[in-house]
């Protein structure tokens, strides 16, 4: 790995910690948390598919 890749990996890990702490602040139980995570994943997949189909 190059130095740029390491910096990108550390930044992504930092964003993951930030998002995880923000998510934990809602104090949801596991079932609601998994449901919300799957919902957001579905939204991102749907938007990605729309963009990939639109760009051709």
C-alpha positions as CSV (number, residue, x, y, z in Angstrom):
1,X,0.0,0.0,0.0
2,X,1.2,3.5,-0.7
3,X,1.1,6.4,1.7
4,X,-2.0,7.8,0.1
5,X,-3.8,4.5,0.6
6,X,-2.9,4.5,4.3
7,X,-4.2,8.0,4.7
8,X,-7.5,7.1,3.0
9,X,-7.9,4.0,5.1
10,X,-7.3,6.0,8.3
11,X,-9.8,8.7,7.2
12,X,-12.4,6.1,6.4
13,X,-11.9,4.5,9.8
14,X,-12.4,7.9,11.4
15,X,-15.6,8.5,9.5
16,X,-16.8,5.1,10.6
17,X,-16.2,5.9,14.2
18,X,-17.9,9.3,13.8
19,X,-21.0,7.7,12.2
20,X,-21.1,4.9,14.7
21,X,-21.0,7.3,17.7
22,X,-23.7,9.4,16.1
23,X,-25.8,6.3,15.5
24,X,-25.2,5.1,19.1
25,X,-26.5,8.5,20.4
26,X,-30.0,7.5,19.3
27,X,-29.9,4.6,21.8
28,X,-31.9,2.2,19.7
29,X,-32.2,-1.5,20.4
30,X,-30.5,-3.9,18.1
31,X,-33.6,-4.8,16.0
32,X,-34.4,-1.1,15.2
33,X,-30.7,-0.4,14.5
34,X,-30.4,-3.3,12.0
35,X,-33.6,-2.3,10.4
36,X,-32.4,1.3,10.0
37,X,-29.0,0.2,8.7
38,X,-30.7,-2.0,6.1
39,X,-33.0,0.8,5.1
40,X,-30.1,3.2,4.5
41,X,-28.2,0.5,2.6
42,X,-31.2,0.0,0.4
43,X,-31.5,3.7,-0.3
44,X,-27.8,3.9,-1.3
45,X,-28.1,0.9,-3.5
46,X,-31.2,2.3,-5.2
47,X,-29.6,5.7,-5.8
48,X,-26.5,3.9,-7.1
49,X,-28.5,1.8,-9.5
50,X,-30.4,4.9,-10.8
51,X,-27.2,6.7,-11.5
52,X,-25.6,3.7,-13.2
53,X,-28.6,3.3,-15.4
54,X,-28.8,7.0,-16.2
55,X,-25.1,7.3,-17.1
56,X,-25.5,4.3,-19.4
